[in-house]
Amino acid sequence: MPSITHYNLCLAKAIASANRFRVNKISRLVLNSMNDANATFGYDTNKITIIKNDFTQTAHSLKSKKEVAKDIVDEVAILAARAAMKQAAPISSPIL
């Protein structure tokens, strides 16, 4: 199953530690904002950025933790679907 790792790092540190993708075979980093009001520990909201192993980023707005969890689960579901499609055996035509 594809891996998703959650780090509480600022975005600059995550980009600087891009080697983690290759070394740890990580497909996604989910970063909590530590710089935005109401997005740190002790609040019911988070602001995340998801970084893919090709370094494209999806920044999410400030949301409830429940909405953030849904965003992460949706990302994992996409990864799982892609992995399942890769593992599916190709359909071969019968030899006539």
N, CA, C and O of each residue as an XYZ file, in Angstrom:
384
protein
N       0.849     -1.178      0.000
C       0.000      0.000      0.000
C       0.886      1.229      0.000
O       1.933      1.233      0.647
N       0.490      2.269     -0.709
C       1.303      3.491     -0.736
C       1.450      4.063      0.670
O       0.562      3.938      1.514
N       2.598      4.693      0.893
C       2.826      5.249      2.216
C       2.499      6.733      2.244
O       2.686      7.442      1.255
N       2.018      7.183      3.368
C       1.792      8.614      3.583
C       2.334      8.903      4.974
O       1.986      8.221      5.938
N       3.162      9.889      5.070
C       3.820     10.187      6.326
C       3.473     11.594      6.753
O       3.481     12.520      5.941
N       3.176     11.750      7.989
C       2.738     13.026      8.517
C       3.856     13.635      9.357
O       4.237     13.074     10.385
N       4.365     14.746      8.938
C       5.401     15.447      9.677
C       4.893     16.824     10.077
O       4.226     17.498      9.293
N       5.206     17.235     11.282
C       4.902     18.588     11.722
C       6.143     19.440     11.486
O       6.913     19.719     12.405
N       6.314     19.840     10.247
C       7.453     20.649      9.843
C       6.941     21.864      9.098
O       5.845     21.843      8.537
N       7.721     22.902      9.093
C       7.349     24.022      8.242
C       7.691     23.641      6.803
O       8.513     22.755      6.568
N       7.072     24.299      5.865
C       7.229     23.953      4.457
C       8.685     24.027      4.012
O       9.140     23.162      3.263
N       9.411     25.021      4.446
C      10.815     25.167      4.045
C      11.646     23.964      4.486
O      12.486     23.481      3.726
N      11.422     23.478      5.700
C      12.153     22.312      6.173
C      11.772     21.068      5.384
O      12.622     20.214      5.131
N      10.517     20.955      4.996
C      10.074     19.792      4.226
C      10.740     19.750      2.866
O      11.185     18.694      2.415
N      10.806     20.905      2.212
C      11.466     20.949      0.908
C      12.946     20.627      1.072
O      13.523     19.903      0.262
N      13.550     21.160      2.109
C      14.972     20.902      2.354
C      15.234     19.429      2.642
O      16.334     18.940      2.383
N      14.260     18.724      3.165
C      14.448     17.310      3.477
C      13.825     16.413      2.409
O      13.340     15.323      2.713
N      13.841     16.867      1.183
C      13.242     16.126      0.071
C      13.875     14.750     -0.105
O      13.255     13.862     -0.689
N      15.060     14.562      0.375
C      15.735     13.271      0.276
C      14.935     12.172      0.973
O      15.114     10.992      0.670
N      14.053     12.546      1.903
C      13.220     11.564      2.605
C      12.363     10.760      1.631
O      12.116      9.574      1.850
N      11.912     11.404      0.560
C      11.081     10.698     -0.414
C      11.822      9.480     -0.957
O      11.275      8.378     -0.996
N      13.055      9.685     -1.369
C      13.823      8.612     -1.992
C      14.278      7.580     -0.957
O      14.101      6.379     -1.157
N      14.850      8.039      0.124
C      15.422      7.137      1.119
C      14.351      6.303      1.807
O      14.526      5.099      1.991
N      13.253      6.930      2.186
C      12.207      6.236      2.946
C      11.058      5.734      2.087
O      10.084      5.188      2.605
N      11.167      5.916      0.780
C      10.121      5.493     -0.157
C       8.764      6.082      0.222
O       7.746      5.390      0.225
N       8.775      7.362      0.536
C       7.561      8.085      0.921
C       6.934      8.656     -0.341
O       7.636      9.209     -1.188
N       5.636      8.528     -0.472
C       4.956      9.067     -1.645
C       4.322     10.425     -1.375
O       4.051     11.176     -2.312
N       4.085     10.747     -0.119
C       3.472     12.028      0.231
C       3.981     12.498      1.586
O       4.254     11.692      2.475
N       4.102     13.805      1.730
C       4.313     14.440      3.030
C       3.085     15.289      3.296
O       2.614     16.002      2.411
N       2.571     15.215      4.501
C       1.455     16.072      4.903
C       1.997     16.990      5.985
O       2.408     16.541      7.055
N       1.990     18.264      5.692
C       2.574     19.242      6.597
C       1.500     20.072      7.268
O       0.614     20.609      6.603
N       1.577     20.177      8.577
C       0.728     21.108      9.315
C       1.406     22.466      9.297
O       2.615     22.563      9.506
N       0.638     23.510      9.049
C       1.198     24.851      9.141
C       1.484     25.166     10.596
O       0.636     24.953     11.464
N       2.655     25.664     10.858
C       3.012     26.098     12.205
C       3.076     27.627     12.262
O       3.431     28.203     13.290
N       2.731     28.275     11.150
C       2.873     29.721     11.038
C       1.552     30.466     10.980
O       1.537     31.697     11.004
N       0.449     29.747     10.904
C      -0.854     30.391     10.745
C      -1.636     30.336     12.050
O      -1.633     29.327     12.756
N      -2.302     31.442     12.353
C      -3.132     31.493     13.555
C      -4.215     30.420     13.481
O      -4.779     30.173     12.415
N      -4.495     29.800     14.589
C      -5.535     28.777     14.717
C      -5.237     27.500     13.935
O      -6.141     26.693     13.716
N      -3.997     27.303     13.514
C      -3.663     26.100     12.756
C      -2.641     25.231     13.490
O      -2.197     24.213     12.959
N      -2.275     25.620     14.677
C      -1.281     24.850     15.424
C      -1.978     23.989     16.470
O      -3.207     23.920     16.508
N      -1.206     23.349     17.299
C      -1.762     22.482     18.336
C      -2.626     23.309     19.289
O      -2.341     24.477     19.556
N      -3.679     22.681     19.791
C      -4.556     23.348     20.731
C      -5.778     23.971     20.080
O      -6.630     24.523     20.777
N      -5.884     23.896     18.775
C      -7.043     24.421     18.053
C      -7.766     23.271     17.369
O      -7.203     22.192     17.184
N      -9.002     23.508     17.000
C      -9.796     22.491     16.307
C      -9.672     22.600     14.799
O     -10.436     21.978     14.060
N      -8.715     23.384     14.344
C      -8.511     23.577     12.905
C      -7.048     23.335     12.553
O      -6.160     23.447     13.398
N      -6.822     23.005     11.303
C      -5.476     22.823     10.758
C      -5.423     23.414      9.365
O      -6.446     23.569      8.698
N      -4.238     23.735      8.946
C      -3.980     24.171      7.578
C      -2.816     23.317      7.096
O      -1.712     23.398      7.634
N      -3.068     22.499      6.081
C      -2.052     21.560      5.632
C      -1.622     21.833      4.196
O      -2.324     22.482      3.421
N      -0.450     21.316      3.874
C       0.041     21.248      2.507
C       0.452     19.806      2.269
O       1.158     19.216      3.085
N       0.011     19.234      1.149
C       0.413     17.873      0.775
C       1.447     18.011     -0.334
O       1.193     18.631     -1.367
N       2.616     17.423     -0.105
C       3.688     17.449     -1.101
C       3.838     16.039     -1.646
O       4.018     15.082     -0.893
N       3.762     15.925     -2.968
C       3.926     14.624     -3.625
C       5.401     14.375     -3.887
O       6.218     15.292     -3.808
N       5.735     13.138     -4.196
C       7.133     12.792     -4.433
C       7.694     13.393     -5.717
O       8.898     13.305     -5.957
N       6.848     14.002     -6.550
C       7.356     14.759     -7.700
C       7.482     16.239     -7.350
O       7.737     17.073     -8.219
N       7.299     16.558     -6.055
C       7.434     17.890     -5.464
C       6.329     18.866     -5.830
O       6.452     20.060     -5.558
N       5.243     18.383     -6.446
C       4.080     19.247     -6.623
C       3.401     19.367     -5.262
O       3.436     18.447     -4.445
N       2.789     20.511     -5.045
C       2.193     20.797     -3.746
C       0.723     21.146     -3.893
O       0.313     21.792     -4.857
N      -0.049     20.712     -2.934
C      -1.454     21.102     -2.839
C      -1.642     21.746     -1.479
O      -1.618     21.069     -0.451
N      -1.830     23.063     -1.479
C      -2.044     23.791     -0.235
C      -3.538     23.840      0.053
O      -4.335     24.192     -0.817
N      -3.905     23.491      1.257
C      -5.302     23.498      1.673
C      -5.531     24.693      2.598
O      -4.627     25.121      3.315
N      -6.729     25.211      2.569
C      -7.072     26.336      3.434
C      -7.288     25.856      4.865
O      -7.313     24.653      5.124
N      -7.442     26.786      5.780
C      -7.729     26.468      7.167
C      -9.067     25.746      7.240
O     -10.086     26.249      6.765
N      -9.048     24.551      7.846
C     -10.252     23.706      7.903
C     -10.336     23.041      9.260
O      -9.381     23.039     10.037
N     -11.496     22.479      9.526
C     -11.646     21.677     10.745
C     -10.761     20.438     10.616
O     -10.428     20.015      9.509
N     -10.391     19.873     11.742
C      -9.556     18.661     11.715
C     -10.274     17.514     11.001
O      -9.633     16.680     10.362
N     -11.584     17.473     11.109
C     -12.363     16.446     10.417
C     -12.244     16.611      8.899
O     -12.086     15.624      8.180
N     -12.319     17.851      8.411
C     -12.177     18.099      6.972
C     -10.760     17.790      6.497
O     -10.565     17.270      5.398
N      -9.772     18.113      7.334
C      -8.377     17.803      6.989
C      -8.187     16.291      6.902
O      -7.529     15.797      5.986
N      -8.761     15.559      7.851
C      -8.663     14.092      7.823
C      -9.271     13.549      6.536
O      -8.722     12.625      5.936
N     -10.398     14.110      6.105
C     -11.027     13.674      4.851
C     -10.107     13.939      3.664
O      -9.994     13.099      2.771
N      -9.446     15.100      3.645
C      -8.508     15.407      2.561
C      -7.383     14.373      2.503
O      -6.991     13.935      1.421
N      -6.869     13.988      3.666
C      -5.776     13.014      3.722
C      -6.271     11.639      3.284
O      -5.596     10.955      2.515
N      -7.442     11.230      3.767
C      -8.009      9.931      3.374
C      -8.281      9.911      1.868
O      -8.042      8.896      1.214
N      -8.773     11.010      1.316
C      -9.005     11.081     -0.136
C      -7.702     10.888     -0.904
O      -7.676     10.196     -1.922
N      -6.625     11.494     -0.421
C      -5.318     11.355     -1.073
C      -4.831      9.909     -1.013
O      -4.301      9.390     -1.995
N      -5.007      9.264      0.126
C      -4.612      7.855      0.278
C      -5.454      6.974     -0.643
O      -4.936      6.031     -1.242
N      -6.744      7.275     -0.757
C      -7.628      6.484     -1.633
C      -7.178      6.578     -3.086
O      -7.217      5.586     -3.814
N      -6.755      7.754     -3.508
C      -6.252      7.920     -4.876
C      -4.999      7.074     -5.073
O      -4.857      6.396     -6.090
N      -4.092      7.114     -4.100
C      -2.867      6.311     -4.193
C      -3.184      4.819     -4.237
O      -2.589      4.076     -5.017
N      -4.115      4.389     -3.404
C      -4.484      2.962     -3.366
C      -5.111      2.534     -4.685
O      -4.830      1.440     -5.175
N      -5.953      3.377     -5.265
C      -6.586      3.048     -6.548
C      -5.540      2.929     -7.646
O      -5.607      2.024     -8.478
N      -4.570      3.842     -7.649
C      -3.494      3.772     -8.663
C      -2.668      2.510     -8.488
O      -2.309      1.858     -9.468
N      -2.369      2.165     -7.251
C      -1.583      0.949     -6.990
C      -2.352     -0.285     -7.436
O      -1.766     -1.208     -8.002
N      -3.658     -0.311     -7.189
C      -4.486     -1.455     -7.597
C      -4.522     -1.580     -9.113
O      -4.484     -2.685     -9.654
N      -4.597     -0.441     -9.796
C      -4.623     -0.474    -11.267
C      -3.307     -0.999    -11.820
O      -3.303     -1.715    -12.821
N      -2.185     -0.652    -11.184
C      -0.879     -1.132    -11.642
C      -0.738     -2.636    -11.438
O      -0.077     -3.316    -12.223
N      -1.365     -3.156    -10.375
C      -1.242     -4.573    -10.069
C      -2.208     -5.443    -10.852
O      -2.037     -6.660    -10.923
N      -3.220     -4.824    -11.437
C      -4.209     -5.594    -12.193
C      -3.528     -6.219    -13.411
O      -2.754     -5.568    -14.112
N      -3.824     -7.454    -13.638
C      -3.238     -8.153    -14.780
C      -3.874     -7.641    -16.067
O      -5.086     -7.436    -16.123
N      -3.067     -7.435    -17.093
C      -3.627     -7.009    -18.371
C      -4.497     -8.106    -18.978
O      -4.221     -9.295    -18.818
N      -5.514     -7.704    -19.649
C      -6.405     -8.673    -20.312
C      -5.741     -9.095    -21.617
O      -5.401     -8.264    -22.459
N      -5.569    -10.388    -21.761
C      -4.965    -10.874    -23.007
C      -6.041    -11.454    -23.910
O      -7.025    -12.030    -23.447
N      -5.837    -11.293    -25.168
C      -6.810    -11.833    -26.117
C      -6.513    -13.319    -26.352
O      -5.356    -13.737    -26.303
N      -7.537    -14.100    -26.601
C      -7.321    -15.528    -26.828
C      -6.566    -15.747    -28.136
O      -6.725    -14.995    -29.097
N      -5.755    -16.777    -28.150
C      -5.021    -17.130    -29.372
C      -5.956    -17.944    -30.260
O      -6.538    -18.942    -29.833
N      -6.082    -17.502    -31.478
C      -6.959    -18.202    -32.438
C      -6.166    -19.069    -33.367
O      -6.738    -19.728    -34.236
